[in-house]
């Protein structure tokens, strides 16, 4: 297993290749490394990430991939943003963002109990303040009392394969000037151009498509920002 110091070196190299600079970067990378080590321990008992993944793949495909969202969160606006991460699983991307930017206001939604307990553990171990965790399922609207009358400026998810299903689900919780950000591979553009879906969801529009690449595998990532008309 990759040691903590090697995880830090790997993450630091990745951040450099992605041209991401963090405030208090050594401390931020140390938090990510500790998060990674705890993930590995818990993953032996509960399924958080695929057990077939090498350590480098976990660090790149989950941790560094989550940090691609910083491209849409400029340092000068981060304190004002309110982030909702739906179906966060093991904390990707929301808790990773919180780990490197502790001032961010982050709400994590995760319906699976074992993953919810893992999130609570990580928040405690990393001594993070001001992160909210909800053990709910957004699809069960009548039961989602914790989010009643609340709206967020930045809503994202890596859990949904159906783009427009997620957009409709997230819509009630989006501030008028806010955005829903989809983290997708290159195949999503055809789905976004589907004329039937566009007609059904005419109250939304794609405001930005940002193409990025993971630093080591060169995997293509699209960050798609969707806003209300």
N, C-alpha and C positions, 0 to 999 in steps of 0.2 A: 504494500500500500504506500502511496506517496506520502512522505512526511510533511508536517505542517510547513516547515521552511520551504520545501520544494513547491508546495501548493502556492505559497506566497510569491515565490519567484515566477511561477507559471502565470499566475493572475496579473502580476505586475508587467510581465512581458506582453500579455494579451492587451492590457489597458494601453500600453505604449503603442502597440500596433494599431489599435482602434482610435488612437489620438484622443483618449479620454484622460483628463486630469481631474483628480478628486481633491477636495479639501482634506487636510490631514490624511494623505493617502496611505502612509505606513499603517496608521491605526485602522483605516477602512479595510485595507487588504488583510490585516491580521484578523479582523472580525469575520471577513469572508472565509478565511482559512479555517477558523474555528467552526463556523457554520458547516463547512464542507466535511470536517472531521466528524461532527455530530451526525450529519446526514448519513455518512458511511456506517456509523455504529447502529443507528436506528434502522437503516435499510436491511440489516441482517434479519430483523424480526418483522418489520412491516414494509410493504412495497411502496417506496417513495419514488424511486427512479429504477429504470431497468437494471437488474443485477449484472447483466452481461456487459454493461458499459465500463470502459476503462476510466481510471481517474481523470485522465486528460479530457476525455469526452464529457464527463460530468461537469468539469470546470468550464469547458467551452460552451457546451450545448445548453447548459442551465444557468450557470452563474454569469459568464460573459455575455451570453445571449440576452439575459434579463437586462444587463446594463446598456444594451443598444438603445433602450428607451431614453437614456440621458440625452440623446440627440434631440429629443423633443421637450426636454426639461432644462432650459438654460439656467445657469446658476442664479441669475438675478430674479427669476420668477419662482424658484422652487419653494420658498417659504409660503407663498400664496396658494400653491396648488393643493387641492384635496384629491387624493387618489383612491379609487375603488378598484380592487383586483378581485375579479370574480372567478371562483374555482381555482384558487391559488395553489392547491396541492401542497407541495413541500415548501411553498413560499416564493414561487417563480411566477411573475417577476417582482411582485410587490415587496416581499420581505427582503429580498436582495437589495432593492433600491433603498429601503429604509436602513439597511445595514451600512451602506456607504454614504447615505445622506440622512443622518438622524433627525434633521430638522423637518423633513418631509412629513406631512400628515397622511397616513396610510391606513386604509380599512381593508382587511382581508376577509373574504368570504370563502369558507370551505365546509361543505356538508359532511364529509367523511370524518368520523370521530377520531380515528387513529392519527390522521394527518393534522387534524385540529390540535390534538394533544402535542404533536411534534412542534407545531408552530408556537404554542405556548412555551414549550421547553426552550426553543431557540431564542425567543424574546427574553426569557429569563436569563439564559446563559450569556447572551450578548449585552444584557442590561440596557435594552432599548426602552425608551419612554415614548408615550404618545402614539402607540400603534394599537389599533382596535382589531379584534378578531371575532368573527361571527360564525357560529356553527349552524348555518342555515343554507337552504337551497333557494336561490332566487326565483326558480320556476314556480315555487309554491307561494304565490303572491299573497294569499290570505294569511299566511303564517309569518310573513316577513315584516313583523311589527318594528323590528330594530331599525329599519331603514325608512319607516313611514315619514313622509314629508321632508326627507333629506335629499340633497343633490350635491353632486361632485363635479369638479372641473376637469377631471381626467379619469376615464374609465377604461380598463383594459382587461384582457384575459388571454391565457394560452390554452384554455381548456375546451374551447368551442371550435368545432370544425365547420359548422354552418354559420357563415358570416352574418347573414341577415337575421337569423334567429337570435344571435347574440345582440345585434344592434337593437332589435325590438325589445328584447329583455332588459337591456341597459337604459333604454330611452327615458323611462320615468325618473331615473336617478341622475340625469344629466342636466347640469346648469345650461341655461340658454346659450351662453358664450363658451361652453366647455366642448370637449371633444372625446369621442370614443376612438381608441387606438387599437387596431388589429395588428397582431404580430404574426406574419404569415410567410410562407415560402412563395416562390415565383408563380405557382399555379393558380393563385387566388384571383388574378386580374380578370380571367374569363368569367368567374363567378360574379365579380363586381359589375361587369358589363352586361349581365343577363337582363334583357329588356323587360321581362315579366317581373323580375324581382325589383328592378329600378322603379317600375310603375307602382308596385305595391308599397314601396318605401320612399315615395316621392318627397316626404318631409325631411329626408336626409340627403346630404351630398358629400362626395369625397373631396376634402379640401386639400389634401397633400398625400403624396406617395413618396416615401423616402427609402431608397435602396441602400443597404449596407451589407458588409461581408464579415463573417466571423474571422478572427485573425489567423487561425492556424489551418482549419479545414477549408477555408474560403467559401463556406456555405452561404448562399445568398439569403438575405432577410429583407422583407418589405415591412415597413411601418406605415400603416394606412390610417390616416386621420379622417374621421367622419364627423360632421357637424350637422346641427339642425339648421334648416333654412330659415 
